[in-house]
Amino acid sequence: MSSSNDHDCQGCALTGRRAFLRDTLAAVAGIAAALAIPGSALALPVSATASVARRGATRAYPIPAADGVQIDAAEEVILARWQDAVYAFALACPHQNTALRWQPAQKRFACPKHKSIYQPDGSYVSGKATRSMDRFGITRSGATVVVDLDTLWRQDENPTEWAAAVVRI
C-alpha cells in the first residue's frame, strides 16, 4: 500500500513543465532533422541552456549570439534575445503558472492552457492573462548576462522595474 506522499508530485506543475520542455525540445529537433532544415533557417529558434556560473540566487548565461529563445528548465528561466535586447522571463504563465511555449513561426510565446499570447519581449497581446510575462532582474557582465532569481518583476505591480529588466546589446 502506498502512502499519500507517493502521490504528492503526480500531476504537479514542476514535473509537468520539465516533461513538457524535454518533449518540446525533442520535437523541434526532430522536425528540423526530418525536414533537413538548418538551425539558422528556423525563425527565432528555441534551444536548451544552462547557466555557466552560479553565485547565490544569480545565474550567468552567455549572451545569445542571435535572436532566439533558450530555456533553462532546471532554473525555470526563459532567456530571449530579440532586436538587440536580452530578457530573462519566468517559465510560468502569469495567469495560472502553466509552462509557456515558444512558437517560432509566429515569433511569440503562448500559454497552451488558456491561449494567452505574448510578444518576444514578454509584452501581453491577448488571452486570459491580464498582464505581461514576469521578468527577472538582469544585468550584463562582459560576455554574459546575470539573472537574479530572487528579483522577479510583475508588469502590473512594478512597471518601471519591469521595463528596465532588459540588457541592450
Backbone hydrogen bonds, N-H to C=O, Kabsch-Sander energy under -0.5 kcal/mol:
donor,donor_aa,acceptor,acceptor_aa,energy
6,D,3,S,-1.2
7,H,4,S,-1.1
8,D,5,N,-0.9
10,Q,7,H,-0.8
12,C,9,C,-2.0
16,G,12,C,-2.1
17,R,13,A,-2.6
18,R,14,L,-2.0
19,A,15,T,-2.2
20,F,16,G,-2.5
21,L,17,R,-2.9
22,R,18,R,-2.5
23,D,19,A,-2.7
24,T,20,F,-3.0
25,L,21,L,-2.6
26,A,22,R,-2.1
27,A,23,D,-2.4
28,V,24,T,-2.5
29,A,25,L,-2.3
30,G,26,A,-2.5
31,I,27,A,-2.7
32,A,28,V,-2.4
33,A,29,A,-2.3
34,A,30,G,-2.7
35,L,31,I,-2.4
36,A,33,A,-0.7
37,I,32,A,-2.4
41,A,38,P,-2.0
42,L,38,P,-0.5
42,L,39,G,-1.1
44,L,42,L,-0.5
47,S,69,V,-1.9
49,T,71,I,-2.2
52,V,60,A,-3.3
53,A,60,A,-1.0
55,R,58,T,-1.8
58,T,55,R,-2.3
59,R,147,V,-2.2
60,A,53,A,-2.4
61,Y,145,V,-2.6
63,I,143,A,-2.4
68,G,81,R,-1.8
69,V,45,P,-3.1
70,Q,79,L,-3.1
71,I,47,S,-2.5
72,D,77,V,-2.9
73,A,71,I,-0.9
76,E,72,D,-1.1
77,V,72,D,-2.0
78,I,89,F,-2.6
79,L,70,Q,-3.3
79,L,77,V,-0.5
80,A,78,I,-0.6
80,A,87,Y,-2.5
81,R,68,G,-2.7
82,W,80,A,-0.5
82,W,85,A,-2.7
86,V,167,V,-2.3
87,Y,80,A,-2.7
89,F,78,I,-3.1
90,A,134,D,-2.0
91,L,76,E,-1.8
93,C,98,T,-2.8
97,N,93,C,-2.1
100,L,91,L,-2.5
101,R,110,A,-2.9
103,Q,108,R,-3.3
107,K,103,Q,-1.1
108,R,103,Q,-1.5
109,F,118,Y,-2.4
110,A,101,R,-2.6
111,C,116,S,-2.4
115,K,111,C,-1.5
117,I,126,S,-3.0
118,Y,109,F,-2.5
119,Q,123,S,-2.7
122,G,119,Q,-2.4
125,V,117,I,-2.8
126,S,117,I,-1.1
128,K,114,H,-1.0
133,M,122,G,-2.7
135,R,153,W,-2.0
136,F,88,A,-3.2
137,G,148,D,-0.8
137,G,151,T,-2.3
139,T,146,V,-1.9
141,S,144,T,-2.8
144,T,141,S,-1.5
145,V,61,Y,-2.8
146,V,139,T,-3.2
147,V,59,R,-3.4
147,V,145,V,-0.6
148,D,137,G,-2.6
149,L,57,A,-3.0
149,L,147,V,-0.9
151,T,148,D,-1.5
152,L,150,D,-0.6
153,W,135,R,-3.9
153,W,151,T,-0.5
158,N,154,R,-3.0
162,W,158,N,-3.0
163,A,159,P,-2.2
164,A,160,T,-1.6
165,A,161,E,-0.9
165,A,162,W,-0.9
166,V,164,A,-2.4
167,V,86,V,-2.2
168,R,166,V,-0.5
169,I,84,D,-2.4
